[in-house]
Amino acid sequence: MNRFGEKVSFPAVPQPIRQTVNTMNTLSLTEKKLLLECRTRRHFFRDCGLGLGAMALADLAGASQSVSQPAKPHYRPKAKNIIYLFMAGAPSQLDLFDEKPELRKLEGKPLPRSVIGEQRFAFIDPDAGVLSPRFDFAQYGQSGARISSVLPHLREVVDDIAIIRGMHTDQFNHAPAQIFLNTGSPQLGRPSMGSWAVYGLGSESRDLPGFVVLNSGGGLSGGAACWSSGFMPSVYAGVPFRSEGDPILSLSNPPGVSRGLQGHTVDLVNRLNRMTFDHVGDPEILTRIENYEKAFRMQTSGPELADLSSESKETLAMYGISGNGGSFARNCLLARRLIERGTRFVQLYHVGWDHHSNVEGGLKSQCAQTDQASAALIKDLKQRGMLEDTLVIWGGEFGRTAMVEASAALGRSAGRDHHPHAFTIWMAGGGIRPGITVGQTDELGYYVVEDPVHIHDLQATILHLLGLDHERLTYRFKGRDFRLTDVHGKVFDRILS
């Protein structure tokens, strides 16, 4: 019997594995000696008898523990899981959430020079005229929140969300801004929020990754750096899933390979990897072991996750699975199913919000794809009693300008350029105070004038809701303790319940 409870016979080991074992058995004494000498400095300290090596190795193993082992938070959490709906490309806050009547009065006129100062923009002239909001706004819900008419479904759950109008960032371009929001640094190589969450808390699922990434709408400017584990062991990295078919390719065994045979093979390979780790001490070997075992279990759990036949017709209709929502709607439903099965952090990237031209048409298209499913996710979580411990976040990497972008050479008109000084996100569930709107921009929507929230403040707040102190959650790399919020950030208390 192997570790998976299945009866197998040793002769059934595949030929490549048998060759590997046979090769190891035929190594000469000199070759074995060279193999044993392939060690890190940690092994030198371990073998010198001073105890430093044992301590270092214990620390290394602890840092690379299985993410399927939940860890204790710093204090009682208000959220157990996170679903982050990342609207890549930066939705226009002025047309969706931050109504500015003054812009309607200034339509076509340039903003005062005193507002813009010496700032320069990539695609618009500082003297470009104002572009007023493209849609009407109205009050909805008992909270009376004012949102755009292009969000008809969000208005149905407006009393369940907190709208934050005071967001601002340090980054002006898409790739560094997306990476900055996700990792706390615009530079490559830092762990993402999902990685920090799983590093700090582990996962409650043995059969699925603790951090899953879903994508719709196209390629992402920041790329895989947005869900990378950076300098942490790659066991903490986000695992991209497909929204159609098997979540991950090659989940099914090839013809002639039974589950028992594969289980035995995984067992043997993991024993070889464990032997190598004992000699070399590379934490990536532990990641390899974890991934082999997780992939084996996912051959059962993965197809079950993607099979929506158990969902009611009412649920599928609520998300709009067969409508305009397409893959984004399916991803929202998969996100709920993932956290039901113990995944800690699910991030949905929906690309297509970069409206340098025809912002009105672009927003109509994107809201038609995302509004219904985003609101349905809130409704679904709430009616299942899951919203209270699931934190949902919606937003992009920065905002859009009040000035119009128009260029005959580029074929652009009635668009908006990048704007890092002010933008809007919303949050719901998991310790968030519902039915509130916080933060205020000036009358032109240019700068935050009340309750500013920096990217590091948002990150600190997210970790806080998970029960993690952003100043205490650190990872030592190259002699320095790193954290998601770098050396900044404070919890934004105003939105906490």
N, C-alpha and C positions, 0 to 999 in steps of 0.2 A: 504494500500500500504506500502511495506517495503522500505528500503533505496535503494534497487536495482530496484525499479519501478515495482515490481511484486505484484499481488494481492494474499494475503494469509489470512487465517483465524486463529485466535489464538488457537482454539482447536487442530490445526494440529501440535502443538509443540510435538516433540518426548517424549516418556515416561521418559527417563533418565533426560531430562531437566525439565519436569514437577515435577519429584520427587525432584530435586535440589531446585527448587523454593518453593515447598510445605514445604520442610525441613526447609528452611530459615524462612518461615512464622511461623513455629511452635517453633522456638527457644525461650527459656525462657529468662527472663530479665537478669538473671545471665550469661547465655550463650552469649547473645548479648553483654553484658558488656565485657566479656573476649575477644570476637572478636574485639571489638573496641580498646581494650588495646594492641592488636597485632600490634604495630606501631614501626617505626624506630625513631631514635633520631631527624631526620629532623622534624617529626611531633610534638615533644616536643617543639622545637624552634618555629615552626609555631604557636602553640597554646599559647605560653607564651606571645605573643603580641609584641615581640621585632622586628618583621619583618625579622629576620634571616631565620626563617623557610620558609617564603614565597619566599625569594630570593633563598634559596637552592632548593626548589621544582621547581621553575621556571627554574633554571639551569639544574636540572635533566630532566625535561620534554623537554628542548631544546636539550639536548644531546641525547635524545631518540626520536627525531622527526621522522616522516615518511621519509624513504629514497626516497619516490616518490616526495619529495619537493626539487627541485633543489636549491642549495645555490650559493652565489656569490663567485667566486675565489678571491684571493688576488690581482691579476692583469689579464690583458687580456690573456686568454689561447691560445696556438697554437694547442692544441689537446682537443677534447671533449670526446673521448673514447679511450680505450686501448684494444688491443688484444695481449696477451702475449703467444707466442708459446714456452712453456718450454720443452726443450729436456732433460728429467730426466735421469741421469746416466752419463752425461758429454761426449759430442762428442769430438773426437780428433781433436783439432785445427790444429795439424801438418799435418793431412791427408786431411783437408778440406779447410782451409783458410790461414794458416801461413806456407808457403813453406820455407824450410830450405835446400838449396843445400849442405851445409856443412855436414848435417847428412848423405847424400848419400855417401860422402867420408869416413865417419867414421863407416859405416855399420859393425856391429859385434864387434867394438872396444869400450872399456869403456870410458865414459866421464872423462875428467881430474878431479882429486880429488879437485882441486882448485874451480871447479864449484859447486860440490855437498857439499863440506864441511863436517859437521857432521850430515847432514840430514839422516834420516832413512825412509824406505818405508815399507809398510805393506806386500807386496808380491814379492818384487824384491831386489836383492842384489845391493849395491852401485857400485859394479864392473861389473854389467850386461852390456852387449854390447848395442850399439846404434841400434835402429830400424829405418831405413830410411822411408820417406814418402811412403805410399803404392800405391799412384796414381800420375799420371802426372798432372801438373798445366799448365794453359795457361791464356793469357790475354783476357778479354771479354769486350764488350761495348765500348762506347766512353771514359769511365773513365779508361779503361785499367786495371781494377781490376783483380788480379790473384787469381783464385779459382780452386778447384779440378775438375777433369774430372768426378767424381762421382756425381756431382751436375749439370746435363745438363739443368734442368729447371731454376735454380736460375740464370744461366748466362744470361737468357732472360730478367731478371729484374734487372741486376746488377747495372744499371745506376739509379735505383730508391732507392737503399739502401745505408746505411753507414755501413761499416765494421769496427769494433772496435777490434783491436788486443791486446790492452793493459789491458784487464781485469785481476784482481787478487782478491783473497779472503783470509780470515783468517782461513777458515775451510778446513779440509782434507778429512772428511768422508761424505758420501752422505746425511744422514738424517740431521745432523747439518748444512751442507752447503746449502741444499735446504731450510731449515727453515730460515737460516741467510739471504739468498738472498730475500726471500719473506717477512720476518718480521723485518729485521734489527738486529736480535739477534739469536744466535744459541740455545738459551734456549726456552722452551715451554712457552706459555702464552702471547705472544705479538701479536698485531693486524697485519694482513698481508697488503700488498700494496693495494689490492683491497678494503679492509676494510677502509684503510686511505682515499682512493679516494672517496668512497661513503660517508664516514663521513664528508669529506671536501666539497663535491660538491653535494651530493644527487644523484638522478637518474631522468632521463627524462621519465621513463616508470612507469605507474601505474599498468600495468598488468603483468610485468615480474620483477624478482629480479634485483637489481642494480649491483650485482656481481655474475657472473655465472662461474662454473667450469666444464670443460669437460675433460674426460680422455680416453686415448687409450694406448694399449700396455701392461697393467698389473698394479700391485700394485706399489705404490709410497713409497720410503723410508721414506720421511718426513711426509707422511700421511696427515691427515686433519689439522694438525698444519700449513701447508703451506697456507691454505685459511681461517684459524680461525680468529675470531674478537678479540681473546685474552681477555683482560680486558674490552674492549668496550662492550656495549650491543650487543647481538647476532643478532640483526636486521642487523648489518653490515657484518656478516659472508658471505663467499661465499656459494652459493647454488649449490651442484653437480647435473648436469643434465645427463641423459642417452642419448646416441647418436642414439638409436633405439627405436621406439615406442613412448609412452608418455614420455616426458622429465623427469617427476617425477611419480613414482608409485602412484596408487590410485587417479589419477586425476578424473577418471570417477565416477559418483554417483552409489551406489549399487542399485539393482532393487527395485522399490517402493518409491525411494526418488527423488522427483521432484526438479528442480532448484529453484522453488519458496519456497518450504519447506526448502531447505538447506539455501537459502538466509535469511529466517526468523530465522532459528536456529543460523546462524552466527551473525545476529543482536543481538539476545538475549544473546548469550554467550559473545559477546563483551561488552554489557552493564554490565553484571556481572563482567567481568574482569576490566572494568573501575571503578566500585564501589570498587573492591578490591584494585586497584592501589591508589584510593583516600585515602584509609585507611592505606595501607602498604608502598606505594612509591617505590616499586621494579621496576626498569626500564625494567626488563625482562617481566613484564606483558604487557608493551607497545609493546614489541617485539611480544608477543603472539597475541595481537590484530592485529598488522600489518600483521603477517603471516596468520592468519585466513582470513583476507580480501584479501590478495594477492593470497592465494590458491584458493579462490572462483573465482576470476577473471581469474586465470590461467587455470581453467577448459575450458575456451574458447580460451585463447591466446596460451596455451601450445601446444595443438594438431595442431593449425594453424601454429605455429612456426616450428614444426617437419615435416609438410607436404611439401615436396619439389616438388609437382606436378606443382606448379606455376613457377618453375625455367625452363629455356629453356634447350633444349638438349645440346646446345653449352656450356652453363654454367656447366652443370653436367659433360660433357666430359672434360672441361678445368680443373676441380678439380680432375678428375679421380675417381668419386664416385664408379663406378663399376669395377675399376682396382685394382692395388696393394695397393692403398692408404687406402682402407677399411674405418674403423671408423675414422681415422685421417682426411681423405679427407672430410668426412661428417661433422666432428666437425669444420673444417675450414669454410665450407659453413654455418653451424649453427651460427658460431661466427659473420659472416657478417650479417646474418639475425637478430641476437640479437641486435647488435648495431644499425641496421636500426630501431629497435623498441624501442630504448632508453636505453638499458642496458649500464651502464657506463664502466664496466671492465669485460672482458671475458678472462679467463685463460685456455689454452689448455695444458694438461700434456700428453706428449708422452713418455712412458717408454721403455727402451731397449738399451740405449747407453753406458752401462757399459762394455766395451770390454777389459776384463783382458786377453782374449785369442782370437786369430784370429780376430784382429782388422779390417783386410781387408774385410773378409767375413761379419762381423757384420755391418760395415759401408755401404757396398753394400746393405744389407737387409734393414737397417733403412732409408737410403736415397731413396730407391725405394718406401718406404711407405710414406715419408714426403716431398720430394723435389718438386714433381709436385704440390701438394696442397698448399704448402707454397708460391710458386711462383704465383699460380693461385689466391691466396688471394690478393696479391699485385696488379695483373692485374685487378681483379674484382673490388676492391675498387677504383682503379685509373679510370677505365672507367665509374664508377658510380659517380665520383666526390666526393668520400668519403675519399680518402686517405689523402687529405690535412688536415683533422681534425680528423683522426684516427691514433694513434700511434701503430705500429706493432713492436714487439720485438721477436727475435729468439735467443735461446741459452740455455746452461745448467748451472750447479752449479759450475764447475771448469773445468780444462783442463786435459790433459793426458801427461805422461812422454815421453821424447825422448828415454829413455832406454827401452829395451824389457822386458816383463814379460814372464817367462817360468818356469813351475814347473811340473815335471813328477808326483809328488805326487798328485797335484791338477788337473792334466790333462790339463794343460795350456801351450800354446805356441804362439809366435808371437803376444802377447797382449801388452797393455800399462796400467800402474798403475795410480792412482790419482795424480794430479799435481795442487796445488792451486796457484802457483806463476805466471802463465800466461795462459790465454785462450781467445777465440774469441767469440763475439756475433755480430749480425747485427740488425739494426733498420731501420725503414722506416716510411714515412708519418709524420703527426702531428708535424711539426716544425723541422724535421730532414733534414739536408743538404744532398741531394741525390748525389750518384755517387762518394763518397769519401771513402778512406781507411785511418784510423788514428791509431796511436799506433805502436810501434815497439818492438820486442823482440830481444835478442842477437842472434848471428849466430847459436846457438844451440837450440833456442826456449825455453830457460830455464827461463830467467828473463825478465821482461819488462824494457826497457831502454829508451823509449820515450813515453810520454803521458800516464802515468799509470792511470787507472780508477778503483778505489776501489768499492766494492759493495755499500757502502754508497754514493759514487759519482753518481753511476747509479741511485739509488733511489732518490737522490736529483734532478737529471736531469729529471726523469720521472715526479715527482711532479711539477717541474718548467714548463714543457710543458703543464701540466693541469692547469696552472695558480696558483699554490700553492707554497708558500714559505716554504721549508722544516723545517726552523727554527721557523716559526710562527705557523705551523700546529701542535698543541699539544693537548694532552688529559691528564687531571689530574687524577691520580690514586694513592691512598695511600699517598697523600700529595706531590706528585712529578709530574711535567709536563713531560710526555713522548712524544717522536716523533719517526717517522719511522727511521730516520738516527742517533738515539741515540745522541751522542755529536760530531759527525763527519760529513763529507760529504761536497762536494762543487759541484756546477753545472758544467758539462763538456761542456764548451762553444764551443769547436772546432767543434762539430757535429751539432750545431744549425744553422738553416737557417736564 
